Amino acid sequence: MAAWGKPNRQSADEAKERLKLVLIHDRTDLSQDELSTMKNELLAVISRHVEIDPELVKISMSHDGREQKLTADIPLKTSHRRKIG
């Protein structure tokens, strides 16, 4: 605990992420390993075309009613190549 009666913010955030993963698994029937594999495959494909910073990537799943959404926040590294054409 950070202070008397106040939970550590990082622990609270980690617990919230774990809960999200449990809910995602329940709604999509994807295991944690399957979600991790999917994330790694997405990053591998994207990194073939643009340089990314994998440490800053955030991939989340959410729902709105019956609709499921996979959202990826993938920061791109600055390219020093010149565009041709």
C-alpha angles and dihedrals in degrees: 000000000000094000136352108300095358118105121228107266093222092053090049091050092049091050090050091052092049090051091050090052091051091050092047090051091050093050100040102027089230119139123225088254091052091050091049092048091049091051092049092048092049091050092047092054095045093046090057088067105030135018112253137180104237092192091065097045116120120190120180140169123216139170136220109192105308095342119102120205131194110201124190124193103192116171112214121219116234111267118224093193120111117237114243121213 
